[in-house]
Amino acid sequence: MKLNNVVRRSTVRRTALAVAIAAGVGLSGQVLAQATTSTIFGTAPVAAGETVQIVGGSGFNRTVPVDSAGHYTVTVPVGTYTVNLLQNGNVVQSQANITPRVSGAQAVNFTEAGANAKNAQNLSTVTVTGNALPAIDVTSTREASVITAEQLKHLPLARSGEAIALLAPGTVAGASELGAGPTGEPLVSFGGSSVAENAYYINGFNTSDPLGNSGGITLPYGSIAQQETLTSGYGAEYGRSAGGVISQIGKSGTNDWHFGGQAQFAPMALRSNYINYHYNNPLVTTPGRTAGSIYDFRNRNTSWENIYDAYISGPLIKDKLFFFISAESDKQQTTAVQSVGLSNVYYRQYSMPKFYAKLDWNINDNNTLSLTGVRNQQSYSASIYNYNNAPGNNYAQNSVGSFSSYDQHTKNAFGIWIAKYTSYITDNLSLEAMYGKMTGTYYTEVIPYAGFDPTLPNILGASSQNPAYTGGSPGGISNSNTNTNIPNPGHKSSTTNLRLDLDWKLGQHDIKFGIDNMTTMDIGAGSAMSGPGYAWEYAQAPSATKPIAGSVVGTAPFVDATANYPNGASGYYVDQYRFITNSTVKVSQRAQYVQDNWQVLPNLLLNLGLRDDQFTNYNPDGVAYVRLTKPQWAPRLGFSWDVFGDSTLKVYGNAGRYYLALPSGVAIREASGSLYTRTYYTYSGIDANGIPQNLTPIVGTGLGNVTSAGQPVSANNEYGQPLDPNTVRSTNLKAEYQDEFVLGMQQQITPAYVYGVQATVRRLGRIVDDVGDTTTQCAQLMAQNPGVPGVDCGNIQASVLINPGSTNRFQVKNDNGGYNYYTVSPAQFGFPAAKRKYYALEAYLEHPWDGKWQGKIDYVFSKSYGSTDGPVQSNIGQGGNSVSATTQWDYGQLMQYANGVQANSRKHVLKAYGTYQIAPEWTASGILTVASGTPKACLGYYGPDQTNPGLGYGDYTHWCGGVPAPSGTTGYTPWIHPLDLSVEYRPEWADKKLAFQLQVHNVFNEQKATQYRANYGSTTNPRSTYNSIYASETPRYMTLGVTYDW
């Protein structure tokens, strides 16, 4: 007998909405708070003895009652389910293949005819596919971006969580100069925020980079069940993020045995050549460095990659205990010719193994326990050979020479384990408890080789040596020690995360309470100098008659002009450079939240959330140097209005405040006693190892304003002295936060198409960074403490954490053992307002999978502008341990004319992706991105006279050749149009368990610049590298893959 399940579409939709109302449940908040679950809800005919049973392949089996109005709802882990309608324990209707998406809700409704059938055992099963359900989730107050494992099988993506995230609207790739995440993954900007403001999750556990919050740890690609990318409007359960969230759900075992594997090859022969980079500064007249000459010969660069992964899953005890295990091997090798002057070629090898395991135990129908283990690692090594790429040669010979040295061998590895317990205490009350730990190791090793002398000092800036003493050597004279600093090989980190969530359904309310506590330890962070404990660093001053640094002798930091010393008339000098850090620090982050999802009216759902975060950062002595434990209230509000009550038109909106903690890496320089000095000399010779000869010490002013010839000088007063935790930050320091406002709508224009529009506004409310302007601080200290005994400007910390753009209150030790206090306003520092504003308007059109094809096209018009792009400085590559300790706020001249279009702003971005089944055995997929450029930066010496004031940073101000140069006024990078395509053959003769795949990335081999070098120098001493390409699109390459799934 076949059930009659044909009902009018509008009736189904109205019923779906009614369930979300009458079941009381504010479904979106429930699943959002857990971030690893989904919701199934629906209607059923009212009858005595009626219940609904939800059965999953992982042994999930829950039976819930149908209320007096015919409604039911249940929260489920991500997976595939069968939903049965029971009457007196007998199945009268059944709907299979229900696969709700993470943080989403899916309606499953039962009909009167099926429920009244007399012979339930003879009923047929109805298979429900995703396109048969409402395409608009009216229980959500935001737009979600979820990519499933099935989509990942087909889309030509770069096998990373970040590549998946870039499919979401409002996401763009971060600046290349900021580097990569802890295991080499690329960095992503969400909604104009910096790359250091995001959060990463695996199965609900926070896996963000514990040192600089740049990137995070992700799953092996083939182990991702679903990835949710949150770009805006996330609920009170999420914190420690002012950008976006990448939340991955790992696969689980089921009652069926499965195993399989994949091999993917990206051979060198199927890659196009890299373009060369050229000098591009017309002011430079040095032969071989003029505009148009080759700067970086990349045409001979090569690379290949081989990836193998395998998995097995199944039941250890049927319906009770299940496992899923996978492993991935990813090996890459590249050849990279270095830029002119370096005269070498690197043969680099990368190994990136990953491991994932999950154990699920259904203790009983109301209690479950899951254990997750993840390991993610990147190992790097390189052999360096000499290469003929001297200036003027223009790579005419293209010859690889003899072996030169080995690069430092590094290995970053992360191990994660997560335990999560879920208890359905009653039908209206559930508890979830999660505890996990992530440990990281950061190993660095210097590999010896024949001819290597570890006692020699490293030579920096060899190309800036006085050519009168180099004997015609085009790149200067150096030696076998290529290591400046050697990171501590015992460096480790440890992160623990405890979450408790209680969900209580009360009438029309679904109330969620939770705590979210995280502790990070950074153990043995730091580095030491190689060789004799210092390096020699060569340079040429832009003017031989002006001080190298500072302006007033006797006021640190100050370094005299080279012309006042023998052999200094041309501005050439050398400094003895020392940089040593070593510390163990801790960060404690606590949070509590409550969220009420209230069905106010039949068509109106409200999300009312509130979160309170507390942040404490400890120095190496275990003393708190930043304690932000007063309430930091972060409201999260949202609404969803089902306009017609049939899920065909939804208007939604949300508003929220998001706080960001300081990562542990801030303490290395800001709260630990680091040594960072230079001692300056002129010279009249250079020996065969690059060591300067016949040194004449230059007068400098250093610690305590001591002035003498050969005095060590530190721009940030880092002389290795212990730092007082009371003076390394302003006394009124507060956490960074951002406010966000979203308004959108979604409409189903036909049964097959949905379109939507969304407006987003983000405003940075406060930021944390360091200031180094001791001169202004000294003036205010003396002015505000007149006649007070013991006041001493020499005790002012040269690097103090502040809230730029606000009036900060400082304390400084006096000579009597106490403290003096003073305030400094932004105007006194010469700072503009700390501002970052992001506006975006998005429009999209989507066709869900219907068995034949799926596609989505999304367009975002946006602008991000202000005086800062956040706690990093993208245009000079300051991220990682420089997060919230960048140069930008060190003194006022650096921020003059800083207001402009910010580094992550792409005005126009169009994204389109989809999959089409050409024939039963053939499937094609593609991804297209069309994006306008990002603003170029020009950073030069200060003012019309191109001087070097403040701390003497040189060409890092927003002046270019004596002309103001706000970001965005000196041009943009080109538009980019990458297109990636794939085709898959899954033959019937192999029962479609075997598949062959070809992917082509960057089909048109477009290699447009994505970032240019920003430092201009001066008009009299221009930098030859200014405006040359720093990074460009990856050349076209192809991958060949074979997959087997049983």
Helices and strands as residue ranges (DSSP letters): H 9-22, H 27-34, E 37-43, E 50-56, E 61-65, E 71-77, E 81-87, E 90-98, E 105-107, H 112-115, G 120-122, E 126-127, G 130-132, E 145-148, H 149-154, H 161-165, E 171-173, G 176-178, E 188-190, E 199-202, E 205-206, G 221-223, E 224-230, E 245-250, E 258-266, G 268-270, E 277-278, E 294-296, E 302-317, E 321-337, E 344-351, E 354-364, E 367-387, E 400-406, E 409-426, E 429-445, E 458-460, G 462-464, G 467-469, E 485-487, E 491-506, E 509-529, E 535-540, E 558-559, G 562-564, E 572-601, E 604-618, E 624-628, E 633-642, E 649-660, H 666-670, E 675-682, E 685-686, E 692-693, E 696-697, E 699-701, G 703-705, E 707-709, E 736-750, E 753-766, E 769-771, H 774-784, G 793-795, E 800-802, E 808-813, E 819-824, H 826-829, E 836-847, E 853-866, G 874-876, G 880-882, H 892-895, E 900-901, E 908-919, E 922-931, E 939-940, E 959-960, E 963-964, E 979-985, G 988-990, E 994-1001, E 1009-1012, E 1015-1017, E 1029-1032, E 1037-1045
